């Protein structure tokens, strides 16, 4: 067998770079054509298709239910200072504070929502003013107990 010189391929590295460079151009052109096709196939205004203002995506199969929180009840509270109650209106948030005969004070209800401020009865200002707040049931029980043993006041949150 005769002796052959090694076979050398010229320009191999150059061809590889050119192939990679062209691949990038082909990929960019493919993405541009795909984007144009998606825009053209999208919803057309007035074509009777889906409303373009509506959020797109998959519809929710089951509606998400909110977690049940504490059930709120309306609790009437007699506040010692009738003039303070006049400052409140429905929707306000208040903390209800109970004061005892010894001068000690404790917060009975935090962040209670005022639901109603009944009109005061003539001559009833000396006994305080009535206020209806929306609180969980166990807090309503504490409000009733605190109202029988001491005086109640409110602070606006």
N, C-alpha and C positions, 0 to 999 in steps of 0.2 A: 504494500500500500504506500502511495507516495505521501510525502510530508506536505500538509496544507498550512498556510498562515492562518492565525486566528481571524474569525469573522468579526468585524467591527461595524456597528450601526451608527451612522453619523446623524447628528441632530435629534437624538432621542429625547434629550432634556427639553429642547425647544418645542417639540411636538406635545410633550406633556403639559407644558405651560399654556400652549395655545388651546389644548383640549379643555383645561380647567377654565380658562378665560371665556371660551365659547359656552361652556356649561352654565356659567353665571348669567350670561346674556340670555340663554334659552330659558332658564328658570325665571328670570325677571319678566321676560315677555309672556311666559305662561301665566304668571300671577296677574299681570295686567289684563290679559284676555279674560281670565276667570273673574276678576273684579268687575269688568265691564259687563260680562254676561249676568252676574248677580244683580247689578243695578238695573239692567234692562228687564230682567224677569221679576223685579220687585212689584209691589202693589201700585197700581195706576190710579190716580185720583179720578173719581167719577165712574170707575169701571164696575162698580157694584161689588168689589172685593172687600177684604177686611178693612176696617177703619185704620188709616195710617197713624192716627193719634193714639191708638190703643197700643199698649205694650206688647211687643212681640215675644214669642217663645212658646213653650209648652203650657197648655192650660193646667191649672191645678185640679187634680182629680177629686180630692176631698178638701173641703174648706177647713182651715186650721182653726180649731176651737181655742178660745182663750182659757187660760188656767183659771179655775174658779178661785177667787180670792175670798176673804172673809165677807160674809153677808152683812151688809150695813142696815142699820135700823135708825129711825128718827127718834131722838131722845130729847124731850123737853127739859130745859135746865133753867133754874131761876138764879139769875146773876144778881149779887148784892147791890152793885152800883148800876142804877137804871140809866144814867147818863152815858156810861160806857157802851151799853147795848145800842143806844141811838147812833153810834158811830159805825155800826156793823150793817152789812147787807147780805142778801143771799149770794153764796159763792165764795165768801171770805173764808179764810182758814184761821182757826184760833186754837190756842192751848187753854184748857180749862184748869184752873188752879184752885185747890181747896185749902182754906185756912182754918185752923182749929182755934179753940179758946186760949191755948197756951202760946199762940203766935207762930206755931210751926206751919209751914206751907209745903204742899206736895202737888205735883202735876198729875192730874187724874186722866186727862185726855190730851194727846198731842196731835196737832194738825187736823182737828175736827172741822169738817166743812159745814158752814152755816147754811141751812136749807130754808129757814123762815124766821122772820123777826115780827112776831105778832104786834099789833097796835096796843099800846098800853091802855089799861082801863083807868078811868078817872080816879084819882086818889090812891092808886096802887103803887106809886113811885117810892113810897117809904119802905115797901117790902121788897124792892128790887124790880127786875124786869125779866120777862120770859124770853127765852131764846131756844130755837129748835136746831139741833146739830145732827149730822149724819155720822154715826160711829159704829164700829163692830158691836155685836151683842154683848160681849163680856165687858167692854168699856162702858156701855150704857148701864150695866148693872153697877159698876163702880161709881158712875156719876150719880145714880139714885142714892146709893149709900152715902156718898160724900155730901150730897145736898141735904140729907137729914141730920147729919152730925156737925156740919160747919157751914161757913159762908163760902160761896163760889165766886171767882173772878175770872176774867178772860184776858189773854194777851193776843194781839193780832200778829199772825205769822207772816 
